[in-house]
Amino acid sequence: MFGARTVDGPFRRLRWGADALLIAVLFAIPWIRIQGEPLVLLDVPGRKFHVFGLVIFPQELYFLWLIVAGLALGLFFFTALFGRVWCGWACPQTVFTDVFAAVARRIEGWRGKARPERVAPWRRAATHAVFLLASAAIGFHLVGYFRSPYELVPALAAGRVSGPSIGFLAAATALSYVDFVFLRQTFCKYLCPYARLQSVLFDRDTLVVGYDAARGEPRGKRGRAAGDCVDCGLCVAVCPTGIDIRRGLQLECIACTQCIDACDGVMQKLGRAPHLIGYSSLVASTGERRVRLMRPRVALYGALLAAVAVAFVVLAARRLPMDLTVSHNREMLASRAADGRVGNAFTLRIENRDRVEREFELGLAEAGFELVAGVNPIRVAATSALETRVFVLAAAELTDGSAPITFVLDRHGGGGGRVERSVRFLAPGAGGGGHGGAQR
């Protein structure tokens, strides 16, 4: 199943530590809460996204865009400097495949670094049983990014899980099982879009896993060739994607560094210098010149990343702790009250972006109108939105069939800014209506 030879060495030990750290972080994030709110939760039904302390509502999706843009630019920036370090050290595809392979070797009874010629059926069955349990754990935590595990666990225990939740859990489990058991590095070779981008992001100064051909060639058995490479083929045997790094940089290389550890082990046994295969850049390996860290593409990616970070910080600092959306009640645009005054019904959506419950007061900026609300001030739960209906009465007849009015939302007791929304007040028989932008 996982036929590549195992290897030991400093890079392999570092990668085990990186694997453990990343899995711990990915599994812990859905369980972490800040002041009672989840650290990361993409609550699609609730139309709000919790992202590291920031609660993003639908009107603020530009925050999500900035986060995605920042992650992409960060990937470009570090790729230009250090090559496919993400693929080899931090990508969940690589990490979980690595762990699944280690589990398979353990249960299948590998002796040394090679797979046994025959694996007992009970060992195969046990391996797949463990794979299914691990896939279920991965699927559960993947769903936990969209539905809080503090809600999901009691619902599963009580058998009150909805059909969609069961479907997503089953799909995430099946996807994890198929991906990490059967696809493995095939995904990296043929399906991952990032692999196709690397040729654009790399340049001659980018740090990559490479073979020192000037030192290694001509290769051959010890004592029969002038080069240090003894053509043992171990670098190919340990490669999870099955490439020969001696042929140069290739699309399938995920920078897992297993070939470095394998080759260094051989060089140590032969009493030769290490790093025949190692982390290097093209200009350094050919002796052309020293590596330049500051290059045009690195500066460009860094500047764009800094611009996105500054924009995010500025928008977050200017963000008000509440918001107001106003729309006409379509069932009754305009009518006349018993005293003959013209009235309009409105639906208001009040968002409380704070992590504590708040009370908000509604009012009108214009003096010639009266606001009729069932409850005012209005209490809204933390990081939630509430819809309420109000009625506005005009003190006098409208001369042109409509007039602008402005709803004002203040935090009860003062402080925290003010939100204003403009809308057209309509006379009976008038059409149109809408609401304008915010006024701070």
C-alpha positions in Angstrom: 0.0 0.0 0.0 2.7 2.5 1.1 5.7 1.0 -0.7 8.4 3.7 -0.5 11.3 2.9 1.8 11.5 4.6 5.1 14.5 6.8 6.0 15.9 8.3 9.1 17.8 11.5 9.6 17.6 15.1 10.9 15.1 16.3 8.3 12.9 13.3 8.9 12.8 13.9 12.6 12.0 17.6 12.1 9.2 16.6 9.8 7.7 14.3 12.4 7.7 17.3 14.8 6.1 19.5 12.2 3.5 16.8 11.4 2.5 16.5 15.1 2.3 20.3 15.5 0.2 20.8 12.5 -2.3 18.0 13.3 -2.6 19.3 16.9 -3.3 22.8 15.6 -5.9 21.7 13.0 -7.7 19.5 15.5 -7.6 22.1 18.3 -8.8 25.1 16.4 -12.6 24.1 16.3 -12.5 23.5 20.1 -10.9 26.8 21.1 -13.2 29.6 22.3 -12.5 33.3 22.9 -14.9 34.9 25.4 -17.4 32.1 24.7 -17.1 32.5 20.9 -15.3 30.0 18.6 -11.8 30.8 17.4 -12.7 29.7 13.8 -16.3 28.8 12.7 -17.7 29.3 9.3 -21.4 29.5 10.3 -23.1 29.5 6.9 -26.7 29.0 8.2 -26.2 31.8 10.7 -24.6 34.0 8.0 -21.5 34.9 10.1 -17.9 33.8 10.2 -15.7 33.7 13.3 -12.1 34.1 12.3 -9.5 34.5 15.1 -11.6 36.9 17.2 -13.3 38.7 14.3 -16.9 38.0 13.6 -17.6 38.7 9.9 -21.2 39.3 8.7 -22.4 39.1 5.1 -21.9 42.8 4.5 -18.2 42.4 5.5 -17.1 39.7 3.2 -14.2 42.0 2.1 -12.5 40.8 5.3 -12.6 37.2 4.1 -11.3 38.4 0.7 -8.4 40.1 2.4 -7.6 37.0 4.5 -7.6 34.8 1.4 -5.6 37.3 -0.6 -3.1 37.6 2.3 -2.7 33.8 2.6 -2.2 33.5 -1.2 0.4 36.3 -1.2 2.1 34.8 1.8 2.4 31.5 0.0 3.8 33.3 -3.1 6.3 35.2 -0.9 7.7 32.2 0.9 7.7 30.1 -2.2 9.8 32.6 -4.1 12.3 32.5 -1.2 12.2 28.8 0.0 10.6 26.8 -2.8 7.9 24.3 -2.0 8.4 24.5 1.8 4.6 24.5 2.2 4.2 21.2 0.3 6.9 19.4 2.2 6.3 20.7 5.7 2.8 22.2 6.2 0.3 21.0 3.6 -2.4 18.8 5.2 -2.2 16.5 2.2 1.4 15.7 2.8 1.1 15.6 6.6 -1.8 13.2 6.8 -0.4 11.0 4.1 2.8 10.9 6.0 1.0 9.8 9.2 -1.1 7.3 7.4 2.0 5.7 5.9 3.6 5.4 9.3 0.5 3.8 10.7 0.5 1.3 7.8 4.1 0.4 8.3 3.6 -0.1 12.0 0.6 -2.4 11.7 1.8 -4.3 8.6 4.9 -5.3 10.6 7.7 -3.7 8.5 11.1 -4.9 9.6 13.8 -2.3 9.1 13.1 0.1 6.2 11.6 -2.1 3.6 8.1 -3.6 3.3 7.6 -7.3 4.1 7.1 -9.6 1.2 3.8 -10.8 2.6 1.3 -9.0 4.9 -1.2 -11.2 6.8 -4.9 -10.6 6.0 -5.7 -9.6 9.6 -3.0 -7.0 9.5 -4.5 -5.5 6.3 -7.9 -5.5 7.9 -6.6 -3.9 11.1 -4.8 -1.2 9.0 -7.9 -0.2 7.1 -9.9 -0.2 10.4 -7.5 2.3 11.9 -7.6 4.3 8.6 -11.4 4.5 8.9 -11.2 5.7 12.5 -8.6 8.3 11.6 -10.6 9.4 8.6 -13.7 9.8 10.8 -11.7 11.9 13.2 -10.5 14.1 10.4 -14.0 14.3 8.9 -15.5 15.3 12.3 -13.0 18.1 12.8 -13.4 19.3 9.2 -17.2 19.6 9.8 -16.3 21.2 13.1 -15.1 24.3 11.2 -18.7 24.7 10.0 -20.6 23.5 13.0 -19.3 23.8 16.5 -18.1 20.5 18.0 -19.7 21.6 21.3 -23.1 21.3 19.5 -22.2 18.4 17.3 -21.0 16.0 20.0 -24.2 16.2 22.2 -26.3 16.0 19.0 -24.5 12.8 17.9 -24.7 11.3 21.4 -28.5 12.0 21.6 -29.1 10.9 18.0 -30.5 14.3 17.0 -28.1 15.1 14.1 -29.9 16.4 11.1 -29.6 14.8 7.7 -27.3 17.4 6.2 -24.9 17.1 9.1 -24.8 13.3 8.8 -24.2 13.7 5.1 -21.3 16.1 5.5 -19.8 13.9 8.2 -20.0 10.8 5.9 -18.7 12.7 2.9 -15.8 14.2 4.8 -14.9 10.8 6.3 -15.1 9.1 2.9 -13.1 11.9 1.2 -10.3 11.6 3.8 -10.2 7.8 3.5 -10.0 7.8 -0.3 -7.5 10.7 -0.4 -5.0 9.6 2.3 -5.2 5.9 1.6 -5.5 5.6 -2.2 -4.7 9.0 -3.8 -1.8 10.1 -1.5 0.9 11.9 -3.5 -1.0 11.2 -6.7 -3.0 14.3 -5.7 0.2 16.3 -5.5 1.4 15.1 -8.9 -1.7 15.5 -11.0 -4.5 17.4 -9.1 -2.8 20.1 -7.0 -3.0 23.5 -8.8 -0.1 24.9 -6.7 2.3 22.4 -8.4 1.5 24.1 -11.8 2.3 27.6 -10.3 5.7 26.8 -9.0 7.5 27.4 -12.3 6.1 30.9 -12.3 7.0 31.6 -8.7 10.5 30.1 -8.8 13.6 31.8 -10.1 17.3 31.0 -10.1 17.7 32.2 -6.5 14.9 30.2 -5.0 15.9 27.6 -2.4 15.0 24.1 -3.6 15.9 20.5 -3.0 18.5 19.8 -5.6 21.4 17.5 -6.6 24.9 18.8 -7.0 25.7 17.4 -10.4 29.1 19.0 -10.6 30.2 17.0 -7.5 28.2 13.9 -8.1 28.9 13.2 -11.8 30.1 11.1 -13.4 28.3 8.7 -11.1 29.2 5.0 -10.6 30.3 2.4 -8.2 32.8 3.4 -5.6 36.3 3.4 -7.0 35.0 3.2 -10.6 33.8 6.8 -11.1 35.2 10.2 -10.3 31.9 11.5 -8.9 30.6 11.2 -5.4 27.3 9.6 -6.5 27.6 5.8 -6.2 24.3 5.3 -8.1 22.7 3.4 -5.2 19.2 4.6 -6.1 18.2 5.1 -2.5 17.1 8.7 -3.3 14.6 7.3 -5.7 13.5 4.5 -3.4 12.6 6.8 -0.5 10.8 9.4 -2.7 7.0 9.3 -2.2 6.4 10.5 -5.7 9.0 8.2 -7.3 11.1 10.8 -9.0 14.9 10.9 -9.5 16.1 14.2 -8.1 19.3 13.8 -10.0 17.4 14.7 -13.2 16.9 18.2 -11.9 14.0 20.2 -10.5 10.7 18.4 -11.4 7.0 19.2 -11.1 6.4 16.2 -8.9 9.0 17.1 -6.2 7.2 18.1 -3.0 10.4 19.1 -1.1 9.8 16.4 1.5 13.6 16.2 2.0 13.6 12.3 2.3 16.2 12.1 -0.5 18.5 14.4 1.5 18.5 12.2 4.6 18.9 9.1 2.4 21.9 10.5 0.5 23.5 12.0 3.6 23.4 8.6 5.2 25.2 7.0 2.3 27.8 9.7 2.2 28.4 9.3 5.9 29.0 5.5 5.4 31.4 6.2 2.6 33.3 8.9 4.5 32.4 11.6 2.0 31.0 15.1 2.6 27.3 15.4 3.1 24.7 17.4 1.1 25.3 15.9 -2.3 21.6 16.3 -2.4 20.5 19.3 -0.3 18.7 22.6 0.0 20.3 25.0 -2.5 19.5 27.4 -5.3 20.5 27.1 -8.9 23.0 30.0 -8.8 24.6 28.6 -5.6 24.9 25.0 -6.9 26.5 26.1 -10.1 28.8 28.6 -8.4 27.5 31.4 -10.5 27.2 33.9 -7.6 25.8 34.3 -4.1 22.1 34.0 -3.5 20.2 37.3 -3.5 17.3 37.3 -1.0 15.9 40.7 -2.1 14.8 40.3 -5.7 12.0 42.0 -7.8 9.5 39.3 -7.3 10.2 38.9 -3.6 9.9 42.7 -3.2 6.6 42.7 -5.1 5.0 39.8 -3.2 6.2 41.4 0.1 4.8 44.8 -0.8 1.5 43.4 -1.8 1.3 41.3 1.4 2.1 44.3 3.5 -0.6 46.4 1.7 -3.2 43.7 2.3 -2.2 43.5 6.0 -2.4 47.3 6.4 -5.8 47.4 4.7 -7.1 44.7 7.0 -5.8 46.5 10.1 -7.3 49.9 9.0 -10.7 48.4 8.1 -10.8 46.5 11.4 -9.9 49.6 13.4 -12.6 51.6 11.7 -15.2 48.9 12.0 -18.3 49.9 14.1 -19.6 47.4 16.7 -23.1 47.4 15.1 -24.8 47.7 11.8 -28.3 48.5 10.5 -30.1 47.4 7.3 -33.4 49.0 6.4 -36.0 47.8 3.9 -39.6 48.5 3.2 -42.2 45.9 4.3 -43.3 44.7 0.9 -46.6 43.5 2.2 -47.6 47.1 3.2 -45.6 49.8 1.6 -47.8 52.7 2.6 -51.1 53.1 4.3 -53.2 55.6 6.3 -53.6 55.4 10.1 -56.9 56.0 11.9 -56.1 59.7 12.4 -55.4 60.2 8.6 -51.7 60.3 8.8 -49.6 58.4 6.2 -47.6 55.5 7.5 -44.9 53.2 6.2 -43.9 49.8 7.5 -40.2 48.9 7.6 -38.1 45.8 8.4 -34.9 46.5 10.2 -32.0 44.1 10.7 -29.8 45.1 13.6 -26.3 43.5 13.9 -24.5 43.3 17.2 -20.8 42.7 16.4 -19.6 42.8 20.0 -18.9 39.7 22.0 -21.3 40.8 24.7 -25.1 41.4 24.6 -26.0 45.0 23.8 -29.1 47.3 23.8 -29.6 49.6 20.9 -31.9 52.7 20.5 -33.7 53.5 17.3 -34.6 57.0 16.2 -35.3 59.2 13.2 -33.1 62.1 12.2 -36.1 64.1 10.7 -38.4 66.0 13.0 -41.5 65.7 10.9 -41.9 61.9 11.4 -42.8 59.7 14.3 -41.3 56.2 14.9 -43.6 53.6 16.3 -41.7 50.5 17.6 -43.0 47.7 19.8 -39.7 47.6 21.7 -37.2 50.4 21.9 -34.4 50.1 23.0 -33.8 46.7 21.5 -31.7 44.0 23.1 -29.5 41.9 20.7 -27.4 38.9 21.7 -23.6 38.9 21.3 -22.4 38.5 17.7 -25.9 38.1 16.5 -28.5 39.8 14.3 -32.1 40.5 15.0 -35.0 41.5 12.7 -37.7 43.8 13.9 -40.6 45.7 12.3 -41.4 49.3 12.9 -43.9 51.8 11.6 -43.2 55.5 10.7 -45.9 58.1 10.6 -45.7 61.4 8.7 -46.9 64.5 10.5 -48.0 66.2 7.3 -49.0 65.3 3.7 -46.1 64.7 1.3 -46.0 67.2 -1.5 -44.2 65.1 -4.1 -45.4 61.6 -3.1 -42.2 60.7 -1.2 -39.6 62.1 1.2 -36.2 61.0 2.5 -36.0 59.8 6.1 -33.0 58.6 8.1 -33.0 55.8 10.7 -30.5 56.3 13.5 -29.1 53.4 15.5 -27.2 54.2 18.7 -25.9 52.0 21.5 -28.1 52.4 24.5 -26.4 54.6 27.1 -24.1 56.2 24.5 -20.7 55.4 23.2 -19.7 53.0 20.4 -20.5 55.2 17.4 -23.7 55.7 15.4 -25.1 54.2 12.3 -27.5 56.0 9.9 -29.4 54.6 7.0 -31.5 56.6 4.6 -34.7 55.4 2.9 -37.6 56.9 1.0 -40.9 57.4 2.8 -43.7 56.8 0.4 -47.2 58.2 0.1 -50.1 55.7 -0.8 -49.9 55.0 -4.5 -46.2 56.0 -4.8 -43.7 53.4 -6.1 -40.1 52.7 -5.6 -38.2 52.9 -2.3 -34.8 51.7 -1.2 -32.1 52.4 1.2 -28.8 54.2 0.8 -25.3 53.8 2.2 -24.1 54.2 5.8 -23.2 57.6 7.2 -20.7 57.5 10.0 
